[in-house]
């Protein structure tokens, strides 16, 4: 690539203490069939020598740019990469994941053919559990689909099921669109939900997006590396922000005209997600302290306005468990809610283990 010519794609990779897997991730980008890109490696204060590996790649491939910064978290690193990017489209990759060879070529072609703000492609998850069990699963759209803001409500369920909403690295994004809408990552989110918030803000403003049913990305969840296994109070705060952004997006696309109770369904899912976080074995709080946390969350303005008696009445048509969760949360019966969630999640974990053993 001529350094004086603007690349068609900027690939942004935040790097933090990933020396063990970093070369695999970087090589998967550099070995793409499409060559007109820059790879921006943002070393976010690594302590394991990852920064030196980044510099090594910059010495041998002119397409690689390296930025070293003090540790600020993945959102800070992504925003740093976005500021430095000069490509027409942006793509993202985690520092321990992998691009399949045709990812950039296929999706850039689709983006240009349809003048799309966003192209979302499928991905494969490989998760390694204790004992060597590996779970391989895919999230991918059922068919090629062109979606506008006006038709997003119609395709909402398909987008959600394909993983289009919850991840950022399974997409190609027009940089001019992101700049026009002033879309960046919320740096207050340190351990989760940053992608969900970004995508919710994105989809409430798109002109056109593409769902590509091809699997183009491999996401690895490794024992001891996944942030979903850890606990941090910031996760609770970020979960509330994610739900708020999602509800605003659903308002913008007028989802109630197509899926009447989707907003209520998502609101309950958000409360359950908070309960999941508090039920984490690494959560240090007692039952009383968890109930106090839930009470603090219940007092947030978002829940005061979204979870009303009218909402509760609509939720009576849901399953008994979901309605009970909403009712206890609404009436601030938090200790009972904590005990109920512990019993329910224990049942689900036993069911999951039985399913794993049967495979």
N, C-alpha and C positions, 0 to 999 in steps of 0.2 A: 504493500500500500504506500503510495506517495504521501509523505508527511505533510505536504502543502495542500492536499486535497481533503476536503471534509469527508470522513467515512460515512457510509450509509447507516451503520448501526454502532452504538456505544453499548458495550456489555459491562455492567457494573458488578463487581464482586467484593463485598465486604470481607475482610480477612481478620480472624482473631484466633490465635493459638490453634491453628489447624494444620500444622506442618505434616502430620501423619497422612492427611488426605488431600492436601493442597495441590500437589502435582497432578493428581488424577483430574481434579476439577479444572485446573488451568489448561491442561493438555486437551481436554474435551472441547474447550472453546477454540484453541489454536488449530485443532485438526478438523474444523468445520469445512464442508464443501464450499461454503461461501466465505470469501476472504476479505471483503471490503468492510472491515470493522476495526474498532479499537477496543481493547480490553483494559478497563480501569480497575486496578487492584488497590483497594483502600485498606491499608494496614492500620487496624484500629488499636494500636498500642499492644501488639502481641509480645509475649515474653518467651516464646518457645523457638524462636528462630524463623518464624513464618515470614517476617519482614525481609530477611536476607534472601529467602527463596523468591520472594516477589522481585527483589532487585536483580536477582540472577536472570529471571525471565526477561526483564526489561533490557538487559544487556544483549540478549540473543535474538530478540524479536521486536522490531520497531513499532509493532502494533500495540505493545504493552506499555501502559503508563502506570506508575506507582506513586501513591500518595501515602505518606506516613503521618499519623495524627495520634494525639493522646486518646486513650480509651473513652469513647462516648456512647457506645452501644450501636446496635445494627442500624437503627434509624438515622443516627448521626452519620455513620459511615456511608449509607446509601445517599443521603442528602449531599454529602461531600462529593461523591461520585457524580451525582446529577449536575452539580454546579460545574464540574470539570468537563462534562460530556459535550461533544460537538456533533454527534451523530444525528441523523434525521430521525431515527427511532432508537429507543432505549430497550435494553433487555437486562434481566437480572439473573444471578446465579449464586447460590450459597457456596461457601468455600469447601464443602465436603460432598457436594452433589455433582451431577454429570449431565452434560448436553449429549444427546444423540447426534450423529454426524450431519443430518440434514436440517436441523432445527432452524438456523438462521436463514438459509436459502429458501426453504419452503414458506416460512412465515413472512419474510420480507416480500416475497413475490405476491402473496395473498394481500398483504397490507397495501402494496402499490396498486394492484389490480382493482381493489375496491375502495381506495382512498380511505382506509379505516383508521380511526383513532387508536383502536386496540385490536390485537389478534390474540385470542386465547387458545392454547393448544393443550392436549392431554399429557398426563404424566403418570409415571409408575412409582409406587412407594415400595421400598424394600426395608422391612423392619426386622431387626434381629433381637430375639428375646433370650432370656437366660436359658441355658440348656441347648443353645444352638438352633432353636426353632426360628425359621425365617418365614415371614408373612409377605407375600408379593401381591399387590393389588393395584388396580388402575382406576384413575378418575379421568373420564374422557366424555366429550359430547357424543350423543348418539349419531348425529349427522352434521354435515356442513351447514352452517346457518349464518345469515346476515341479519344483524339486529340493529334497529335504530332506537332512539330514546322513546319514540311513540310505541314501539312494539316490544319493549323490554319487559313490560308486565306480562305479556302473553308468553314470553320465553323465560320468565323468572325461575320457575322450578327446574327447567333444563339447565340453566346457567348454574344454579345452586348445586344440582346433582353432579355436574361436570367438574366442580372445583373452581369455577371461574371467579367466585367471590372471595374465597378464603386464602388464596395464595397470590403472591406477586410475581414469583419466578416462572410461572407458566404463561407468560404473556410478552408481547411486543407492543411498545407504547410510543405513539407519535410525540416527539419531544416538544414541538410547537404547541400542541394541544395542552400538554402538562404545564408549560410555561404560561399559556394564556389563562388557564384556570387556576394558576398558582398552587398546583398540587405538589406537596412535599410530604415526607413522613413525619408523624408526630413523635418528636424526640422524648416526650414524657413516657412513652411506652417502651419499657426496657426488656420485658420477657413475654411478649406475645400480643396478638391482636392488631399489631401495626399494619399488617397486610389487609386485614378485614376493614379497618378504618379507611385506609387509602383507597381500596376498591369501592367502598360505599360512596365516598366523595366523588370518585371517578365516574361511576355508572350513573349518578344522578345528573351528569352533564354531557354525556357522550352524544355525538352525532351518529356514529356508526361503529359497530364492533363485529368481529368475526369469531365464530366458534369453529375451530379446526379439530376434527375428530381424530387426528393422528397423535399418537403418543410420541413426544419429542424430548422429554425430560425425565431424569431418574432422581428421585429424592430419597435419601438414605436416613433412616432413623436408627441410630445405633445405641446400644446399651451404654448408659453413662454420659451420652452427649446430648440427649434430647432435653430442651428446656421445658417441655410439657411434663416431665417427671419431677421438676423442681418446684419449690413454692416461694413466692415473693408477694408481698402485699400489693406491689405495683400491678400484678396480674388482675386483681379485683378491680382496681381503678380503670385499667385498660379495657376490661370486659364491659364496664358500664359505658365507656366512651364508644366502644365498638357497637353496642346495641343502640346507642343514641344516633350514631352516624347511619346505621342500617335503617332505623325507623324513619329518619329524614329522607333517605333515598327511596324508601317504599312510598312515602308521601309524594315525592317528586314524580314517580312513575305511575301514581294512582293505582296501586296494586289492588285496592279493595274492589275496583270495578271488574277485575278478572278473577282474583282469589280472595273472596270476602274476608276471611279470618286469618290471612297470612301474617298481618302485623301482630295479632294476638298470639299466634303460634310462635313467632320469633321472640316475642317478649318473654314467654314462658321458657323457651329454650335458653335465653340469656340468664334467667334466674337459676335454672338447673346448672348451667355452666359455672356460675359463681359457687353453687353448692359443691360441684365437682372439685373446684380448686380448694375449697375449705376442707374437703374430705381427703385431700392428698396426705399420704402417710408422713410426708415431710413437713406438713403444717404444724407449727409448734403450739397452737392454741388449744385451750381446754374447751369443753362444750359451752361453758358460760362466755368465754372470750369470743368464740365463733358467733354466738348469738348476738353479742354486742357489735361485732363487725357487720353482721347482716342488718342490724337496726340502723347503723350509720349509713349503709348503702340505701336502705329503704327511705331515708330522709333526703336523699339526693333529689334535686328538682326534677330530673328526668323521670323518676318513678312516681313522683307526686302528680305529674301531669299525664303520664302514659298509663299508669295502673290505677284506674278509677272504678267506682261501683259499676259503671256501664260496661267497662272491660271485663270485670269479674262475672257479670251476668252473661256476656257472650261466651265466656270460657266454660260455662256449664255444659256445653255440647261436646267438650273435649273429654279425654279419658279421665277416669276418677283420680288417678295419680296426679296428672297435670293440674286439674282443678284444685285438688287439695293443696298442692305446692303454692299455687297462686293465692289461694284463700288464706293460708297461714302467713305468707309473706305480706299480703295486703293488710291483714289485721295484726301484724307485728307479733305473731306467736313464734318467735324465733327459736326458742329452745326446743319446742316440739318439732319445728322444721329441721333442725340439726339432727335430732334423733331419727326422724323419718328418713332423711337422706342417707344416714349411715346404714340403716337396714336395707334400703332400696339398692344402694351401690354395692353392698355386700352380696346381695342376691345376683346383681348383674355380673360381678366379678366371678362368682362361682359358675354362672352360665357360660361366660367367655372361656374359662379354663376347660370346661367340659367340651366346648366346641373345638378348642385347640388340640385336645387329646384325641378327638375323633378324626382329625385330619391325617 
